[in-house]
Amino acid sequence: MKFTELEINPQILKALNSMGYSELTPIQEMTFPHILSGKDLLATAETGSGKTSACGIPLVQRTDPNLKAIQALILVPTRELALQYTEEIGRIAAHLKVVPFAVYGGFDMGIQKAKLQDVVHILVATPGRLIDFLYSGKISLSDVQTFVLDEADEMLKEGFLEDIEFVFSCLIHEHQTLLFSATMPADINRLAEKYLRDPIRVRLNEQQVSPQSLSHQFQFVPQDARLTNLQGTMRQDAIKQAIIFCNSRLNAERLYLKLKDKFPQVDMVHGGMEQQKRSSVIRRLRNRQVRFMIATDLAGRGLDFTHVSHVINYDFPRTPVTYTHRTGRAGRMGREGTAITLVTHRDLGAVKRLITANGLLPRWIGREPDFAHLGRGKRSGRRDRPRRHHVSRKG
């Protein structure tokens, strides 16, 4: 379905055309009518399916620019996703006087307060900073007609349940609630049952765990040969841009130091960096000034990088869900992408479970490992069980 077939404000259509958006993605096609009609929604969709625009376009359509109040509230787990939402909504509303704004920790609260006293129609926020403003009485949600909870599963995993429930308690008037999640654990269902009113349930590609436009490649390497193999991969001409994932800040910093002199277009981002520096690196990646970005799982959720062709797992992801979100940075919205994962002997049990859990069709670069010995007795089981590593700092 094309956007021109919908009853959308001509000024929004003009903006979408300049953004190169002509046809709706499946998640957009399945959610648009319900969002525009004001119904509550519980949506599950693969990463990279176009959820940001699926939410942003109808929100801009429903916003009254003449009402100088917050009319939509979007709650997200990270600063980066908050900024992405704000940028996307700003582009959608380029020809309208609809003002989006983001509040998040790690940035001067006084500057954010000054902006909130001006005109903000669509507010994007991380839980902690939003609650700071709510406690101080510096923000009013009385005119919010739509509350969006995005990456809900990630927020619950990060321990934001009490914060989410507090925000719900501040929305005492009738409003629409949209809940988006990449996965649907029991806690999400309980949250939906408690706060959503007869929600429309949308399960896009329920059996499809990762984007199907992705090629899933694995390379079996000795532990001490990972760096050599990574450098060989980075020299491939086919890589337009790549995100290289590590499991901790320390690992990311060590890898960056080993690569920065050999690959001029390499940079790094992790949760221990100042927000300004993190935003600068991500902006440079989007502007194609960075070819390789070394990252922790900070960059593994929700963020859209249009030109990223490859995702490389230098450190094996801790869970199948982590793999899904990392690799979803490539192959977004139907674009082709490649995920390359380095596998060592101690990862064999984990990679076998990953392939089964995510329904992957793996392609092995070079020699395929022998999985037959896994689980053959206690000694083998101890040897093959992935080792636990102490990580002193979280990404």
HELIX and SHEET records of a PDB file:
HELIX    1   1 PHE A    3  GLU A    5  5                                   3    
HELIX    2   2 PRO A   10  SER A   18  1                                   9    
HELIX    3   3 PRO A   26  LEU A   36  1                                  11    
HELIX    4   4 LYS A   51  ARG A   62  1                                  12    
HELIX    5   5 ARG A   79  ILE A   92  1                                  14    
HELIX    6   6 MET A  109  LEU A  116  1                                   8    
HELIX    7   7 PRO A  127  SER A  136  1                                  10    
HELIX    8   8 ALA A  152  LYS A  157  1                                   6    
HELIX    9   9 LEU A  161  CYS A  170  1                                  10    
HELIX   10  10 ALA A  186  TYR A  195  1                                  10    
HELIX   11  11 GLN A  223  ALA A  225  5                                   3    
HELIX   12  12 ARG A  226  MET A  234  1                                   9    
HELIX   13  13 ARG A  249  LEU A  259  1                                  11    
HELIX   14  14 GLN A  275  ARG A  286  1                                  12    
HELIX   15  15 ASP A  297  GLY A  300  5                                   4    
HELIX   16  16 PRO A  320  THR A  327  1                                   8    
HELIX   17  17 ARG A  332  GLY A  334  5                                   3    
HELIX   18  18 HIS A  345  ASP A  347  5                                   3    
HELIX   19  19 LEU A  348  ASN A  358  1                                  11    
HELIX   20  20 LYS A  378  ASP A  384  1                                   7    
SHEET    1   A 7 PRO A 100  VAL A 103  0                                        
SHEET    2   A 7 ILE A 122  ALA A 125  1                                        
SHEET    3   A 7 ALA A  72  LEU A  75  1                                        
SHEET    4   A 7 THR A 146  LEU A 149  1                                        
SHEET    5   A 7 GLN A 176  SER A 181  1                                        
SHEET    6   A 7 LEU A  41  THR A  44  1                                        
SHEET    7   A 7 ILE A 200  ARG A 203  1                                        
SHEET    1   B 7 VAL A 266  VAL A 269  0                                        
SHEET    2   B 7 PHE A 292  ALA A 295  1                                        
SHEET    3   B 7 ALA A 242  PHE A 245  1                                        
SHEET    4   B 7 HIS A 310  ASN A 313  1                                        
SHEET    5   B 7 GLY A 337  VAL A 343  1                                        
SHEET    6   B 7 LEU A 214  PHE A 220  1                                        
SHEET    7   B 7 ARG A 363  ILE A 365  1                                        
END                                                                             
